[in-house]
Amino acid sequence: MGGKSYYCDYCQCYMKNDLNVRKVHNSGLSHKIAKVTYMKRYENPIKVYEEESAKKPCSRYHKGYCKFGLYCQFSHYNESQLKLLEIIVQRLKSKCEKQKKSSLKKYLPWLKRNSKDGHPAPHLQLRSTEKMNLYKLLKVDFGKSKWGLQSDLK
């Protein structure tokens, strides 16, 4: 391993390619903060919007610098950024709803509804969803049937 170095993507620094050196680096506070900052970029916009819209604006950040960074109790987004984020969230939600509806129609054709009563079309209705006819059930003689008996298993 002589002369080879390890590059940390989160901290953007090189170090000796040694297991103990990497463990010490990965357990350090600066690496943990850099990793959280890096992963925050790929967080779900819906979750970010819900968290940030509930917070009050950070006066320190808007004046220039907030020493707390991602761990700040206040929002580092201004009003225009929050509005943009809200638009993105609305588009994502409408896109998800459209995909759900199209996938249901594609894979579950019996969910197509009649225009009159809103029930599934009879020719597309599954047998298990039909109403049970109790008169047919009364006519069945369960004494003659061997179905489910132990003798069938031998």
Secondary structure by P-SEA (a helix, b strand, c coil): cccbbbbcccccccccccaaaaaaaaacaaaaaaaaaaaaaaccaaaaaaaaaaccccccccccccccccccccccccaaaaaaaaaaaaaaaaaaaaaaaaaaaacccccccccccccccccccccccccccaaaaaaccccccccccccccc
